[in-house]
């Protein structure tokens, strides 16, 4: 296994998304069953309206956090990361929309994983560590 130190700020090689569709920018934490990322909302983000980061951007941030877990896991094994897809989204609630220049932190906990299908519980926090969104997501690795 590779010896890497967290946080990792250059994560472009760990996720399949590319500019301008990147909604995570730092890997903060990683374990077999969890991942934490952060993302600074910038003024050129695709999901901005009236200087607020909209719901689709928050949901994409959640999905990319899960992709970051998979990408980093494969990176540690010296294997290319597979492409994955959102299989389903449920119980998503958005309580607050972050503003431009705010940094959000997203934490995902793997609830179940079987044959390339992963069910996760996800929470998104603002800088004050308040939950601004939560939900569950099922992701599927492409075969």
CORTAUR-V930678 format. One record per residue. N is the residue number from 1. RES is the residue in one small letter. PSI is psi in whole degrees, 0 to 359 (* if undefined). Layout:
n->N res->RES psi->PSI
n->N res->RES psi->PSI
//
This chain:
n->1 res->x psi->148
n->2 res->x psi->148
n->3 res->x psi->105
n->4 res->x psi->153
n->5 res->x psi->133
n->6 res->x psi->150
n->7 res->x psi->156
n->8 res->x psi->119
n->9 res->x psi->332
n->10 res->x psi->96
n->11 res->x psi->8
n->12 res->x psi->328
n->13 res->x psi->355
n->14 res->x psi->346
n->15 res->x psi->151
n->16 res->x psi->340
n->17 res->x psi->146
n->18 res->x psi->165
n->19 res->x psi->141
n->20 res->x psi->23
n->21 res->x psi->18
n->22 res->x psi->125
n->23 res->x psi->14
n->24 res->x psi->147
n->25 res->x psi->351
n->26 res->x psi->135
n->27 res->x psi->115
n->28 res->x psi->323
n->29 res->x psi->152
n->30 res->x psi->135
n->31 res->x psi->178
n->32 res->x psi->330
n->33 res->x psi->9
n->34 res->x psi->163
n->35 res->x psi->150
n->36 res->x psi->136
n->37 res->x psi->167
n->38 res->x psi->162
n->39 res->x psi->125
n->40 res->x psi->123
n->41 res->x psi->118
n->42 res->x psi->163
n->43 res->x psi->346
n->44 res->x psi->15
n->45 res->x psi->141
n->46 res->x psi->333
n->47 res->x psi->32
n->48 res->x psi->141
n->49 res->x psi->127
n->50 res->x psi->41
n->51 res->x psi->20
n->52 res->x psi->140
n->53 res->x psi->112
n->54 res->x psi->168
n->55 res->x psi->315
n->56 res->x psi->326
n->57 res->x psi->321
n->58 res->x psi->317
n->59 res->x psi->320
n->60 res->x psi->323
n->61 res->x psi->319
n->62 res->x psi->311
n->63 res->x psi->319
n->64 res->x psi->333
n->65 res->x psi->318
n->66 res->x psi->317
n->67 res->x psi->324
n->68 res->x psi->322
n->69 res->x psi->311
n->70 res->x psi->314
n->71 res->x psi->318
n->72 res->x psi->322
n->73 res->x psi->314
n->74 res->x psi->322
n->75 res->x psi->317
n->76 res->x psi->332
n->77 res->x psi->4
n->78 res->x psi->37
n->79 res->x psi->149
n->80 res->x psi->139
n->81 res->x psi->137
n->82 res->x psi->162
n->83 res->x psi->142
n->84 res->x psi->168
n->85 res->x psi->156
n->86 res->x psi->121
n->87 res->x psi->319
n->88 res->x psi->157
n->89 res->x psi->132
n->90 res->x psi->156
n->91 res->x psi->34
n->92 res->x psi->129
n->93 res->x psi->133
n->94 res->x psi->119
n->95 res->x psi->336
n->96 res->x psi->139
n->97 res->x psi->125
n->98 res->x psi->154
n->99 res->x psi->167
n->100 res->x psi->140
n->101 res->x psi->0
n->102 res->x psi->149
n->103 res->x psi->128
n->104 res->x psi->153
n->105 res->x psi->133
n->106 res->x psi->131
n->107 res->x psi->130
n->108 res->x psi->136
n->109 res->x psi->126
n->110 res->x psi->121
n->111 res->x psi->317
n->112 res->x psi->146
n->113 res->x psi->124
n->114 res->x psi->122
n->115 res->x psi->48
n->116 res->x psi->0
n->117 res->x psi->126
n->118 res->x psi->129
n->119 res->x psi->126
n->120 res->x psi->152
n->121 res->x psi->132
n->122 res->x psi->140
n->123 res->x psi->141
n->124 res->x psi->134
n->125 res->x psi->151
n->126 res->x psi->184
n->127 res->x psi->336
n->128 res->x psi->6
n->129 res->x psi->25
n->130 res->x psi->140
n->131 res->x psi->122
n->132 res->x psi->347
n->133 res->x psi->153
n->134 res->x psi->163
n->135 res->x psi->183
n->136 res->x psi->148
n->137 res->x psi->143
n->138 res->x psi->127
n->139 res->x psi->152
n->140 res->x psi->131
n->141 res->x psi->131
n->142 res->x psi->143
n->143 res->x psi->*
//
